[in-house]
Amino acid sequence: QEDLFKQCDIVSLNTPKTAETVKSINGKYVKMMPQGGVIVNTARKEIIDEECFLAALKERTDVRYATDIAPDMHEEYQKELQDRYLATAKKMGAQTAEANINAGLAAANQIVGFIKDGCE
């Protein structure tokens, strides 16, 4: 897991929430990222140790964070990280295959835009 954060410019978190994964992603992983790295969380917000993660992001001003579910500390993340942070609207369960495809495409386009130029 550490090699992933050390070697990849973009890391996408896609793990389920389990007893082992809750707060498993913390500041040490942010600090391992290459210059200009991006962390994308499409898993669950509970896998992030929000306080440690934010502290490390404040130190590593070159690393950006995007998530499709706002952390509990969303307002503080916005204030401290500004354009290096993107959180999409709350996850919502879609009821049709078409809605799932459209939601996936919208989220992917937002994330690509964020990675590409730091904009929403």
Phi and psi restraints in degrees (range 20) as a CNS / XPLOR table:
assign (resid 1 and name C) (resid 2 and name N)
       (resid 2 and name CA) (resid 2 and name C) 1.0 -62.2 20.0 2
assign (resid 2 and name N) (resid 2 and name CA)
       (resid 2 and name C) (resid 3 and name N) 1.0 -39.1 20.0 2
assign (resid 2 and name C) (resid 3 and name N)
       (resid 3 and name CA) (resid 3 and name C) 1.0 -59.5 20.0 2
assign (resid 3 and name N) (resid 3 and name CA)
       (resid 3 and name C) (resid 4 and name N) 1.0 -37.6 20.0 2
assign (resid 3 and name C) (resid 4 and name N)
       (resid 4 and name CA) (resid 4 and name C) 1.0 -57.6 20.0 2
assign (resid 4 and name N) (resid 4 and name CA)
       (resid 4 and name C) (resid 5 and name N) 1.0 -48.7 20.0 2
assign (resid 4 and name C) (resid 5 and name N)
       (resid 5 and name CA) (resid 5 and name C) 1.0 -70.4 20.0 2
assign (resid 5 and name N) (resid 5 and name CA)
       (resid 5 and name C) (resid 6 and name N) 1.0 -31.2 20.0 2
assign (resid 5 and name C) (resid 6 and name N)
       (resid 6 and name CA) (resid 6 and name C) 1.0 -75.4 20.0 2
assign (resid 6 and name N) (resid 6 and name CA)
       (resid 6 and name C) (resid 7 and name N) 1.0 -32.2 20.0 2
assign (resid 6 and name C) (resid 7 and name N)
       (resid 7 and name CA) (resid 7 and name C) 1.0 -104.6 20.0 2
assign (resid 7 and name N) (resid 7 and name CA)
       (resid 7 and name C) (resid 8 and name N) 1.0 -18.8 20.0 2
assign (resid 7 and name C) (resid 8 and name N)
       (resid 8 and name CA) (resid 8 and name C) 1.0 -102.0 20.0 2
assign (resid 8 and name N) (resid 8 and name CA)
       (resid 8 and name C) (resid 9 and name N) 1.0 134.7 20.0 2
assign (resid 8 and name C) (resid 9 and name N)
       (resid 9 and name CA) (resid 9 and name C) 1.0 -70.8 20.0 2
assign (resid 9 and name N) (resid 9 and name CA)
       (resid 9 and name C) (resid 10 and name N) 1.0 -32.0 20.0 2
assign (resid 9 and name C) (resid 10 and name N)
       (resid 10 and name CA) (resid 10 and name C) 1.0 -128.4 20.0 2
assign (resid 10 and name N) (resid 10 and name CA)
       (resid 10 and name C) (resid 11 and name N) 1.0 126.9 20.0 2
assign (resid 10 and name C) (resid 11 and name N)
       (resid 11 and name CA) (resid 11 and name C) 1.0 -119.5 20.0 2
assign (resid 11 and name N) (resid 11 and name CA)
       (resid 11 and name C) (resid 12 and name N) 1.0 125.5 20.0 2
assign (resid 11 and name C) (resid 12 and name N)
       (resid 12 and name CA) (resid 12 and name C) 1.0 -106.6 20.0 2
assign (resid 12 and name N) (resid 12 and name CA)
       (resid 12 and name C) (resid 13 and name N) 1.0 122.6 20.0 2
assign (resid 12 and name C) (resid 13 and name N)
       (resid 13 and name CA) (resid 13 and name C) 1.0 -93.4 20.0 2
assign (resid 13 and name N) (resid 13 and name CA)
       (resid 13 and name C) (resid 14 and name N) 1.0 123.4 20.0 2
assign (resid 13 and name C) (resid 14 and name N)
       (resid 14 and name CA) (resid 14 and name C) 1.0 -136.3 20.0 2
assign (resid 14 and name N) (resid 14 and name CA)
       (resid 14 and name C) (resid 15 and name N) 1.0 26.4 20.0 2
assign (resid 14 and name C) (resid 15 and name N)
       (resid 15 and name CA) (resid 15 and name C) 1.0 -88.2 20.0 2
assign (resid 15 and name N) (resid 15 and name CA)
       (resid 15 and name C) (resid 16 and name N) 1.0 149.4 20.0 2
assign (resid 15 and name C) (resid 16 and name N)
       (resid 16 and name CA) (resid 16 and name C) 1.0 -73.9 20.0 2
assign (resid 16 and name N) (resid 16 and name CA)
       (resid 16 and name C) (resid 17 and name N) 1.0 162.3 20.0 2
assign (resid 16 and name C) (resid 17 and name N)
       (resid 17 and name CA) (resid 17 and name C) 1.0 -82.7 20.0 2
assign (resid 17 and name N) (resid 17 and name CA)
       (resid 17 and name C) (resid 18 and name N) 1.0 116.7 20.0 2
assign (resid 17 and name C) (resid 18 and name N)
       (resid 18 and name CA) (resid 18 and name C) 1.0 -135.5 20.0 2
assign (resid 18 and name N) (resid 18 and name CA)
       (resid 18 and name C) (resid 19 and name N) 1.0 173.9 20.0 2
assign (resid 18 and name C) (resid 19 and name N)
       (resid 19 and name CA) (resid 19 and name C) 1.0 -58.1 20.0 2
assign (resid 19 and name N) (resid 19 and name CA)
       (resid 19 and name C) (resid 20 and name N) 1.0 -34.9 20.0 2
assign (resid 19 and name C) (resid 20 and name N)
       (resid 20 and name CA) (resid 20 and name C) 1.0 -77.0 20.0 2
assign (resid 20 and name N) (resid 20 and name CA)
       (resid 20 and name C) (resid 21 and name N) 1.0 -26.3 20.0 2
assign (resid 20 and name C) (resid 21 and name N)
       (resid 21 and name CA) (resid 21 and name C) 1.0 -96.3 20.0 2
assign (resid 21 and name N) (resid 21 and name CA)
       (resid 21 and name C) (resid 22 and name N) 1.0 -16.6 20.0 2
assign (resid 21 and name C) (resid 22 and name N)
       (resid 22 and name CA) (resid 22 and name C) 1.0 -58.7 20.0 2
assign (resid 22 and name N) (resid 22 and name CA)
       (resid 22 and name C) (resid 23 and name N) 1.0 126.0 20.0 2
assign (resid 22 and name C) (resid 23 and name N)
       (resid 23 and name CA) (resid 23 and name C) 1.0 57.4 20.0 2
assign (resid 23 and name N) (resid 23 and name CA)
       (resid 23 and name C) (resid 24 and name N) 1.0 25.7 20.0 2
assign (resid 23 and name C) (resid 24 and name N)
       (resid 24 and name CA) (resid 24 and name C) 1.0 -80.3 20.0 2
assign (resid 24 and name N) (resid 24 and name CA)
       (resid 24 and name C) (resid 25 and name N) 1.0 -18.7 20.0 2
assign (resid 24 and name C) (resid 25 and name N)
       (resid 25 and name CA) (resid 25 and name C) 1.0 -102.7 20.0 2
assign (resid 25 and name N) (resid 25 and name CA)
       (resid 25 and name C) (resid 26 and name N) 1.0 112.6 20.0 2
assign (resid 25 and name C) (resid 26 and name N)
       (resid 26 and name CA) (resid 26 and name C) 1.0 -128.5 20.0 2
assign (resid 26 and name N) (resid 26 and name CA)
       (resid 26 and name C) (resid 27 and name N) 1.0 -168.8 20.0 2
assign (resid 26 and name C) (resid 27 and name N)
       (resid 27 and name CA) (resid 27 and name C) 1.0 -61.6 20.0 2
assign (resid 27 and name N) (resid 27 and name CA)
       (resid 27 and name C) (resid 28 and name N) 1.0 -27.8 20.0 2
assign (resid 27 and name C) (resid 28 and name N)
       (resid 28 and name CA) (resid 28 and name C) 1.0 -62.4 20.0 2
assign (resid 28 and name N) (resid 28 and name CA)
       (resid 28 and name C) (resid 29 and name N) 1.0 -31.6 20.0 2
assign (resid 28 and name C) (resid 29 and name N)
       (resid 29 and name CA) (resid 29 and name C) 1.0 -72.9 20.0 2
assign (resid 29 and name N) (resid 29 and name CA)
       (resid 29 and name C) (resid 30 and name N) 1.0 -37.2 20.0 2
assign (resid 29 and name C) (resid 30 and name N)
       (resid 30 and name CA) (resid 30 and name C) 1.0 -59.6 20.0 2
assign (resid 30 and name N) (resid 30 and name CA)
       (resid 30 and name C) (resid 31 and name N) 1.0 -44.5 20.0 2
assign (resid 30 and name C) (resid 31 and name N)
       (resid 31 and name CA) (resid 31 and name C) 1.0 -66.5 20.0 2
assign (resid 31 and name N) (resid 31 and name CA)
       (resid 31 and name C) (resid 32 and name N) 1.0 -21.3 20.0 2
assign (resid 31 and name C) (resid 32 and name N)
       (resid 32 and name CA) (resid 32 and name C) 1.0 -82.4 20.0 2
assign (resid 32 and name N) (resid 32 and name CA)
       (resid 32 and name C) (resid 33 and name N) 1.0 -17.0 20.0 2
assign (resid 32 and name C) (resid 33 and name N)
       (resid 33 and name CA) (resid 33 and name C) 1.0 -62.7 20.0 2
assign (resid 33 and name N) (resid 33 and name CA)
       (resid 33 and name C) (resid 34 and name N) 1.0 145.6 20.0 2
assign (resid 33 and name C) (resid 34 and name N)
       (resid 34 and name CA) (resid 34 and name C) 1.0 -63.4 20.0 2
assign (resid 34 and name N) (resid 34 and name CA)
       (resid 34 and name C) (resid 35 and name N) 1.0 161.7 20.0 2
assign (resid 34 and name C) (resid 35 and name N)
       (resid 35 and name CA) (resid 35 and name C) 1.0 -52.3 20.0 2
assign (resid 35 and name N) (resid 35 and name CA)
       (resid 35 and name C) (resid 36 and name N) 1.0 129.9 20.0 2
assign (resid 35 and name C) (resid 36 and name N)
       (resid 36 and name CA) (resid 36 and name C) 1.0 77.2 20.0 2
assign (resid 36 and name N) (resid 36 and name CA)
       (resid 36 and name C) (resid 37 and name N) 1.0 16.2 20.0 2
assign (resid 36 and name C) (resid 37 and name N)
       (resid 37 and name CA) (resid 37 and name C) 1.0 -66.6 20.0 2
assign (resid 37 and name N) (resid 37 and name CA)
       (resid 37 and name C) (resid 38 and name N) 1.0 161.0 20.0 2
assign (resid 37 and name C) (resid 38 and name N)
       (resid 38 and name CA) (resid 38 and name C) 1.0 -132.0 20.0 2
assign (resid 38 and name N) (resid 38 and name CA)
       (resid 38 and name C) (resid 39 and name N) 1.0 132.8 20.0 2
assign (resid 38 and name C) (resid 39 and name N)
       (resid 39 and name CA) (resid 39 and name C) 1.0 -112.8 20.0 2
assign (resid 39 and name N) (resid 39 and name CA)
       (resid 39 and name C) (resid 40 and name N) 1.0 128.1 20.0 2
assign (resid 39 and name C) (resid 40 and name N)
       (resid 40 and name CA) (resid 40 and name C) 1.0 -118.2 20.0 2
assign (resid 40 and name N) (resid 40 and name CA)
       (resid 40 and name C) (resid 41 and name N) 1.0 122.0 20.0 2
assign (resid 40 and name C) (resid 41 and name N)
       (resid 41 and name CA) (resid 41 and name C) 1.0 -107.4 20.0 2
assign (resid 41 and name N) (resid 41 and name CA)
       (resid 41 and name C) (resid 42 and name N) 1.0 107.2 20.0 2
assign (resid 41 and name C) (resid 42 and name N)
       (resid 42 and name CA) (resid 42 and name C) 1.0 -112.1 20.0 2
assign (resid 42 and name N) (resid 42 and name CA)
       (resid 42 and name C) (resid 43 and name N) 1.0 15.5 20.0 2
assign (resid 42 and name C) (resid 43 and name N)
       (resid 43 and name CA) (resid 43 and name C) 1.0 -88.9 20.0 2
assign (resid 43 and name N) (resid 43 and name CA)
       (resid 43 and name C) (resid 44 and name N) 1.0 -125.6 20.0 2
assign (resid 43 and name C) (resid 44 and name N)
       (resid 44 and name CA) (resid 44 and name C) 1.0 -117.9 20.0 2
assign (resid 44 and name N) (resid 44 and name CA)
       (resid 44 and name C) (resid 45 and name N) 1.0 147.2 20.0 2
assign (resid 44 and name C) (resid 45 and name N)
       (resid 45 and name CA) (resid 45 and name C) 1.0 -64.4 20.0 2
assign (resid 45 and name N) (resid 45 and name CA)
       (resid 45 and name C) (resid 46 and name N) 1.0 -25.3 20.0 2
assign (resid 45 and name C) (resid 46 and name N)
       (resid 46 and name CA) (resid 46 and name C) 1.0 -68.4 20.0 2
assign (resid 46 and name N) (resid 46 and name CA)
       (resid 46 and name C) (resid 47 and name N) 1.0 -16.0 20.0 2
assign (resid 46 and name C) (resid 47 and name N)
       (resid 47 and name CA) (resid 47 and name C) 1.0 -75.3 20.0 2
assign (resid 47 and name N) (resid 47 and name CA)
       (resid 47 and name C) (resid 48 and name N) 1.0 -14.6 20.0 2
assign (resid 47 and name C) (resid 48 and name N)
       (resid 48 and name CA) (resid 48 and name C) 1.0 -93.8 20.0 2
assign (resid 48 and name N) (resid 48 and name CA)
       (resid 48 and name C) (resid 49 and name N) 1.0 130.6 20.0 2
assign (resid 48 and name C) (resid 49 and name N)
       (resid 49 and name CA) (resid 49 and name C) 1.0 -82.8 20.0 2
assign (resid 49 and name N) (resid 49 and name CA)
       (resid 49 and name C) (resid 50 and name N) 1.0 91.1 20.0 2
assign (resid 49 and name C) (resid 50 and name N)
       (resid 50 and name CA) (resid 50 and name C) 1.0 -56.4 20.0 2
assign (resid 50 and name N) (resid 50 and name CA)
       (resid 50 and name C) (resid 51 and name N) 1.0 -44.5 20.0 2
assign (resid 50 and name C) (resid 51 and name N)
       (resid 51 and name CA) (resid 51 and name C) 1.0 -66.2 20.0 2
assign (resid 51 and name N) (resid 51 and name CA)
       (resid 51 and name C) (resid 52 and name N) 1.0 -48.6 20.0 2
assign (resid 51 and name C) (resid 52 and name N)
       (resid 52 and name CA) (resid 52 and name C) 1.0 -65.8 20.0 2
assign (resid 52 and name N) (resid 52 and name CA)
       (resid 52 and name C) (resid 53 and name N) 1.0 -38.9 20.0 2
assign (resid 52 and name C) (resid 53 and name N)
       (resid 53 and name CA) (resid 53 and name C) 1.0 -62.9 20.0 2
assign (resid 53 and name N) (resid 53 and name CA)
       (resid 53 and name C) (resid 54 and name N) 1.0 -46.9 20.0 2
assign (resid 53 and name C) (resid 54 and name N)
       (resid 54 and name CA) (resid 54 and name C) 1.0 -64.4 20.0 2
assign (resid 54 and name N) (resid 54 and name CA)
       (resid 54 and name C) (resid 55 and name N) 1.0 -42.8 20.0 2
assign (resid 54 and name C) (resid 55 and name N)
       (resid 55 and name CA) (resid 55 and name C) 1.0 -57.9 20.0 2
assign (resid 55 and name N) (resid 55 and name CA)
       (resid 55 and name C) (resid 56 and name N) 1.0 -42.7 20.0 2
assign (resid 55 and name C) (resid 56 and name N)
       (resid 56 and name CA) (resid 56 and name C) 1.0 -68.8 20.0 2
assign (resid 56 and name N) (resid 56 and name CA)
       (resid 56 and name C) (resid 57 and name N) 1.0 -38.6 20.0 2
assign (resid 56 and name C) (resid 57 and name N)
       (resid 57 and name CA) (resid 57 and name C) 1.0 -65.1 20.0 2
assign (resid 57 and name N) (resid 57 and name CA)
       (resid 57 and name C) (resid 58 and name N) 1.0 -32.4 20.0 2
assign (resid 57 and name C) (resid 58 and name N)
       (resid 58 and name CA) (resid 58 and name C) 1.0 -68.2 20.0 2
assign (resid 58 and name N) (resid 58 and name CA)
       (resid 58 and name C) (resid 59 and name N) 1.0 -34.1 20.0 2
assign (resid 58 and name C) (resid 59 and name N)
       (resid 59 and name CA) (resid 59 and name C) 1.0 -73.8 20.0 2
assign (resid 59 and name N) (resid 59 and name CA)
       (resid 59 and name C) (resid 60 and name N) 1.0 -43.5 20.0 2
assign (resid 59 and name C) (resid 60 and name N)
       (resid 60 and name CA) (resid 60 and name C) 1.0 -94.5 20.0 2
assign (resid 60 and name N) (resid 60 and name CA)
       (resid 60 and name C) (resid 61 and name N) 1.0 81.8 20.0 2
assign (resid 60 and name C) (resid 61 and name N)
       (resid 61 and name CA) (resid 61 and name C) 1.0 -70.0 20.0 2
assign (resid 61 and name N) (resid 61 and name CA)
       (resid 61 and name C) (resid 62 and name N) 1.0 -4.4 20.0 2
assign (resid 61 and name C) (resid 62 and name N)
       (resid 62 and name CA) (resid 62 and name C) 1.0 -94.3 20.0 2
assign (resid 62 and name N) (resid 62 and name CA)
       (resid 62 and name C) (resid 63 and name N) 1.0 -10.5 20.0 2
assign (resid 62 and name C) (resid 63 and name N)
       (resid 63 and name CA) (resid 63 and name C) 1.0 -95.9 20.0 2
assign (resid 63 and name N) (resid 63 and name CA)
       (resid 63 and name C) (resid 64 and name N) 1.0 137.6 20.0 2
assign (resid 63 and name C) (resid 64 and name N)
       (resid 64 and name CA) (resid 64 and name C) 1.0 -112.0 20.0 2
assign (resid 64 and name N) (resid 64 and name CA)
       (resid 64 and name C) (resid 65 and name N) 1.0 156.1 20.0 2
assign (resid 64 and name C) (resid 65 and name N)
       (resid 65 and name CA) (resid 65 and name C) 1.0 -134.4 20.0 2
assign (resid 65 and name N) (resid 65 and name CA)
       (resid 65 and name C) (resid 66 and name N) 1.0 127.8 20.0 2
assign (resid 65 and name C) (resid 66 and name N)
       (resid 66 and name CA) (resid 66 and name C) 1.0 -126.6 20.0 2
assign (resid 66 and name N) (resid 66 and name CA)
       (resid 66 and name C) (resid 67 and name N) 1.0 140.2 20.0 2
assign (resid 66 and name C) (resid 67 and name N)
       (resid 67 and name CA) (resid 67 and name C) 1.0 -145.4 20.0 2
assign (resid 67 and name N) (resid 67 and name CA)
       (resid 67 and name C) (resid 68 and name N) 1.0 149.1 20.0 2
assign (resid 67 and name C) (resid 68 and name N)
       (resid 68 and name CA) (resid 68 and name C) 1.0 -97.3 20.0 2
assign (resid 68 and name N) (resid 68 and name CA)
       (resid 68 and name C) (resid 69 and name N) 1.0 12.5 20.0 2
assign (resid 68 and name C) (resid 69 and name N)
       (resid 69 and name CA) (resid 69 and name C) 1.0 -146.5 20.0 2
assign (resid 69 and name N) (resid 69 and name CA)
       (resid 69 and name C) (resid 70 and name N) 1.0 121.2 20.0 2
assign (resid 69 and name C) (resid 70 and name N)
       (resid 70 and name CA) (resid 70 and name C) 1.0 -63.1 20.0 2
assign (resid 70 and name N) (resid 70 and name CA)
       (resid 70 and name C) (resid 71 and name N) 1.0 135.5 20.0 2
assign (resid 70 and name C) (resid 71 and name N)
       (resid 71 and name CA) (resid 71 and name C) 1.0 -70.1 20.0 2
assign (resid 71 and name N) (resid 71 and name CA)
       (resid 71 and name C) (resid 72 and name N) 1.0 165.3 20.0 2
assign (resid 71 and name C) (resid 72 and name N)
       (resid 72 and name CA) (resid 72 and name C) 1.0 -60.2 20.0 2
assign (resid 72 and name N) (resid 72 and name CA)
       (resid 72 and name C) (resid 73 and name N) 1.0 -30.2 20.0 2
assign (resid 72 and name C) (resid 73 and name N)
       (resid 73 and name CA) (resid 73 and name C) 1.0 -94.3 20.0 2
assign (resid 73 and name N) (resid 73 and name CA)
       (resid 73 and name C) (resid 74 and name N) 1.0 30.7 20.0 2
assign (resid 73 and name C) (resid 74 and name N)
       (resid 74 and name CA) (resid 74 and name C) 1.0 -50.7 20.0 2
assign (resid 74 and name N) (resid 74 and name CA)
       (resid 74 and name C) (resid 75 and name N) 1.0 -48.7 20.0 2
assign (resid 74 and name C) (resid 75 and name N)
       (resid 75 and name CA) (resid 75 and name C) 1.0 -63.6 20.0 2
assign (resid 75 and name N) (resid 75 and name CA)
       (resid 75 and name C) (resid 76 and name N) 1.0 -38.9 20.0 2
assign (resid 75 and name C) (resid 76 and name N)
       (resid 76 and name CA) (resid 76 and name C) 1.0 -68.1 20.0 2
assign (resid 76 and name N) (resid 76 and name CA)
       (resid 76 and name C) (resid 77 and name N) 1.0 -39.9 20.0 2
assign (resid 76 and name C) (resid 77 and name N)
       (resid 77 and name CA) (resid 77 and name C) 1.0 -59.3 20.0 2
assign (resid 77 and name N) (resid 77 and name CA)
       (resid 77 and name C) (resid 78 and name N) 1.0 -46.3 20.0 2
assign (resid 77 and name C) (resid 78 and name N)
       (resid 78 and name CA) (resid 78 and name C) 1.0 -60.1 20.0 2
assign (resid 78 and name N) (resid 78 and name CA)
       (resid 78 and name C) (resid 79 and name N) 1.0 -46.8 20.0 2
assign (resid 78 and name C) (resid 79 and name N)
       (resid 79 and name CA) (resid 79 and name C) 1.0 -63.8 20.0 2
assign (resid 79 and name N) (resid 79 and name CA)
       (resid 79 and name C) (resid 80 and name N) 1.0 -46.5 20.0 2
assign (resid 79 and name C) (resid 80 and name N)
       (resid 80 and name CA) (resid 80 and name C) 1.0 -78.9 20.0 2
assign (resid 80 and name N) (resid 80 and name CA)
       (resid 80 and name C) (resid 81 and name N) 1.0 -36.1 20.0 2
assign (resid 80 and name C) (resid 81 and name N)
       (resid 81 and name CA) (resid 81 and name C) 1.0 -102.5 20.0 2
assign (resid 81 and name N) (resid 81 and name CA)
       (resid 81 and name C) (resid 82 and name N) 1.0 -21.4 20.0 2
assign (resid 81 and name C) (resid 82 and name N)
       (resid 82 and name CA) (resid 82 and name C) 1.0 49.9 20.0 2
assign (resid 82 and name N) (resid 82 and name CA)
       (resid 82 and name C) (resid 83 and name N) 1.0 -116.6 20.0 2
assign (resid 82 and name C) (resid 83 and name N)
       (resid 83 and name CA) (resid 83 and name C) 1.0 -78.3 20.0 2
assign (resid 83 and name N) (resid 83 and name CA)
       (resid 83 and name C) (resid 84 and name N) 1.0 2.5 20.0 2
assign (resid 83 and name C) (resid 84 and name N)
       (resid 84 and name CA) (resid 84 and name C) 1.0 -92.6 20.0 2
assign (resid 84 and name N) (resid 84 and name CA)
       (resid 84 and name C) (resid 85 and name N) 1.0 5.3 20.0 2
assign (resid 84 and name C) (resid 85 and name N)
       (resid 85 and name CA) (resid 85 and name C) 1.0 -131.9 20.0 2
assign (resid 85 and name N) (resid 85 and name CA)
       (resid 85 and name C) (resid 86 and name N) 1.0 134.4 20.0 2
assign (resid 85 and name C) (resid 86 and name N)
       (resid 86 and name CA) (resid 86 and name C) 1.0 -137.9 20.0 2
assign (resid 86 and name N) (resid 86 and name CA)
       (resid 86 and name C) (resid 87 and name N) 1.0 127.7 20.0 2
assign (resid 86 and name C) (resid 87 and name N)
       (resid 87 and name CA) (resid 87 and name C) 1.0 -128.0 20.0 2
assign (resid 87 and name N) (resid 87 and name CA)
       (resid 87 and name C) (resid 88 and name N) 1.0 125.5 20.0 2
assign (resid 87 and name C) (resid 88 and name N)
       (resid 88 and name CA) (resid 88 and name C) 1.0 -78.7 20.0 2
assign (resid 88 and name N) (resid 88 and name CA)
       (resid 88 and name C) (resid 89 and name N) 1.0 173.2 20.0 2
assign (resid 88 and name C) (resid 89 and name N)
       (resid 89 and name CA) (resid 89 and name C) 1.0 -59.4 20.0 2
assign (resid 89 and name N) (resid 89 and name CA)
       (resid 89 and name C) (resid 90 and name N) 1.0 161.6 20.0 2
assign (resid 89 and name C) (resid 90 and name N)
       (resid 90 and name CA) (resid 90 and name C) 1.0 -50.1 20.0 2
assign (resid 90 and name N) (resid 90 and name CA)
       (resid 90 and name C) (resid 91 and name N) 1.0 139.3 20.0 2
assign (resid 90 and name C) (resid 91 and name N)
       (resid 91 and name CA) (resid 91 and name C) 1.0 -58.8 20.0 2
assign (resid 91 and name N) (resid 91 and name CA)
       (resid 91 and name C) (resid 92 and name N) 1.0 138.2 20.0 2
assign (resid 91 and name C) (resid 92 and name N)
       (resid 92 and name CA) (resid 92 and name C) 1.0 -132.7 20.0 2
assign (resid 92 and name N) (resid 92 and name CA)
       (resid 92 and name C) (resid 93 and name N) 1.0 138.0 20.0 2
assign (resid 92 and name C) (resid 93 and name N)
       (resid 93 and name CA) (resid 93 and name C) 1.0 -76.0 20.0 2
assign (resid 93 and name N) (resid 93 and name CA)
       (resid 93 and name C) (resid 94 and name N) 1.0 118.3 20.0 2
assign (resid 93 and name C) (resid 94 and name N)
       (resid 94 and name CA) (resid 94 and name C) 1.0 -83.6 20.0 2
assign (resid 94 and name N) (resid 94 and name CA)
       (resid 94 and name C) (resid 95 and name N) 1.0 152.4 20.0 2
assign (resid 94 and name C) (resid 95 and name N)
       (resid 95 and name CA) (resid 95 and name C) 1.0 -102.1 20.0 2
assign (resid 95 and name N) (resid 95 and name CA)
       (resid 95 and name C) (resid 96 and name N) 1.0 -9.6 20.0 2
assign (resid 95 and name C) (resid 96 and name N)
       (resid 96 and name CA) (resid 96 and name C) 1.0 -130.9 20.0 2
assign (resid 96 and name N) (resid 96 and name CA)
       (resid 96 and name C) (resid 97 and name N) 1.0 159.7 20.0 2
assign (resid 96 and name C) (resid 97 and name N)
       (resid 97 and name CA) (resid 97 and name C) 1.0 -61.4 20.0 2
assign (resid 97 and name N) (resid 97 and name CA)
       (resid 97 and name C) (resid 98 and name N) 1.0 -40.9 20.0 2
assign (resid 97 and name C) (resid 98 and name N)
       (resid 98 and name CA) (resid 98 and name C) 1.0 -62.2 20.0 2
assign (resid 98 and name N) (resid 98 and name CA)
       (resid 98 and name C) (resid 99 and name N) 1.0 -42.1 20.0 2
assign (resid 98 and name C) (resid 99 and name N)
       (resid 99 and name CA) (resid 99 and name C) 1.0 -64.2 20.0 2
assign (resid 99 and name N) (resid 99 and name CA)
       (resid 99 and name C) (resid 100 and name N) 1.0 -39.5 20.0 2
assign (resid 99 and name C) (resid 100 and name N)
       (resid 100 and name CA) (resid 100 and name C) 1.0 -63.6 20.0 2
assign (resid 100 and name N) (resid 100 and name CA)
       (resid 100 and name C) (resid 101 and name N) 1.0 -43.1 20.0 2
assign (resid 100 and name C) (resid 101 and name N)
       (resid 101 and name CA) (resid 101 and name C) 1.0 -63.5 20.0 2
assign (resid 101 and name N) (resid 101 and name CA)
       (resid 101 and name C) (resid 102 and name N) 1.0 -46.7 20.0 2
assign (resid 101 and name C) (resid 102 and name N)
       (resid 102 and name CA) (resid 102 and name C) 1.0 -63.4 20.0 2
assign (resid 102 and name N) (resid 102 and name CA)
       (resid 102 and name C) (resid 103 and name N) 1.0 -41.0 20.0 2
assign (resid 102 and name C) (resid 103 and name N)
       (resid 103 and name CA) (resid 103 and name C) 1.0 -65.2 20.0 2
assign (resid 103 and name N) (resid 103 and name CA)
       (resid 103 and name C) (resid 104 and name N) 1.0 -41.3 20.0 2
assign (resid 103 and name C) (resid 104 and name N)
       (resid 104 and name CA) (resid 104 and name C) 1.0 -63.1 20.0 2
assign (resid 104 and name N) (resid 104 and name CA)
       (resid 104 and name C) (resid 105 and name N) 1.0 -43.2 20.0 2
assign (resid 104 and name C) (resid 105 and name N)
       (resid 105 and name CA) (resid 105 and name C) 1.0 -65.2 20.0 2
assign (resid 105 and name N) (resid 105 and name CA)
       (resid 105 and name C) (resid 106 and name N) 1.0 -41.2 20.0 2
assign (resid 105 and name C) (resid 106 and name N)
       (resid 106 and name CA) (resid 106 and name C) 1.0 -63.7 20.0 2
assign (resid 106 and name N) (resid 106 and name CA)
       (resid 106 and name C) (resid 107 and name N) 1.0 -45.0 20.0 2
assign (resid 106 and name C) (resid 107 and name N)
       (resid 107 and name CA) (resid 107 and name C) 1.0 -64.3 20.0 2
assign (resid 107 and name N) (resid 107 and name CA)
       (resid 107 and name C) (resid 108 and name N) 1.0 -42.7 20.0 2
assign (resid 107 and name C) (resid 108 and name N)
       (resid 108 and name CA) (resid 108 and name C) 1.0 -62.5 20.0 2
assign (resid 108 and name N) (resid 108 and name CA)
       (resid 108 and name C) (resid 109 and name N) 1.0 -42.3 20.0 2
assign (resid 108 and name C) (resid 109 and name N)
       (resid 109 and name CA) (resid 109 and name C) 1.0 -64.2 20.0 2
assign (resid 109 and name N) (resid 109 and name CA)
       (resid 109 and name C) (resid 110 and name N) 1.0 -39.4 20.0 2
assign (resid 109 and name C) (resid 110 and name N)
       (resid 110 and name CA) (resid 110 and name C) 1.0 -64.2 20.0 2
assign (resid 110 and name N) (resid 110 and name CA)
       (resid 110 and name C) (resid 111 and name N) 1.0 -44.5 20.0 2
assign (resid 110 and name C) (resid 111 and name N)
       (resid 111 and name CA) (resid 111 and name C) 1.0 -65.8 20.0 2
assign (resid 111 and name N) (resid 111 and name CA)
       (resid 111 and name C) (resid 112 and name N) 1.0 -42.8 20.0 2
assign (resid 111 and name C) (resid 112 and name N)
       (resid 112 and name CA) (resid 112 and name C) 1.0 -61.5 20.0 2
assign (resid 112 and name N) (resid 112 and name CA)
       (resid 112 and name C) (resid 113 and name N) 1.0 -44.2 20.0 2
assign (resid 112 and name C) (resid 113 and name N)
       (resid 113 and name CA) (resid 113 and name C) 1.0 -61.1 20.0 2
assign (resid 113 and name N) (resid 113 and name CA)
       (resid 113 and name C) (resid 114 and name N) 1.0 -40.1 20.0 2
assign (resid 113 and name C) (resid 114 and name N)
       (resid 114 and name CA) (resid 114 and name C) 1.0 -65.4 20.0 2
assign (resid 114 and name N) (resid 114 and name CA)
       (resid 114 and name C) (resid 115 and name N) 1.0 -45.5 20.0 2
assign (resid 114 and name C) (resid 115 and name N)
       (resid 115 and name CA) (resid 115 and name C) 1.0 -66.3 20.0 2
assign (resid 115 and name N) (resid 115 and name CA)
       (resid 115 and name C) (resid 116 and name N) 1.0 -40.8 20.0 2
assign (resid 115 and name C) (resid 116 and name N)
       (resid 116 and name CA) (resid 116 and name C) 1.0 -67.3 20.0 2
assign (resid 116 and name N) (resid 116 and name CA)
       (resid 116 and name C) (resid 117 and name N) 1.0 -47.2 20.0 2
assign (resid 116 and name C) (resid 117 and name N)
       (resid 117 and name CA) (resid 117 and name C) 1.0 -141.3 20.0 2
assign (resid 117 and name N) (resid 117 and name CA)
       (resid 117 and name C) (resid 118 and name N) 1.0 12.8 20.0 2
assign (resid 117 and name C) (resid 118 and name N)
       (resid 118 and name CA) (resid 118 and name C) 1.0 71.6 20.0 2
assign (resid 118 and name N) (resid 118 and name CA)
       (resid 118 and name C) (resid 119 and name N) 1.0 15.8 20.0 2
assign (resid 118 and name C) (resid 119 and name N)
       (resid 119 and name CA) (resid 119 and name C) 1.0 -109.0 20.0 2
assign (resid 119 and name N) (resid 119 and name CA)
       (resid 119 and name C) (resid 120 and name N) 1.0 160.7 20.0 2
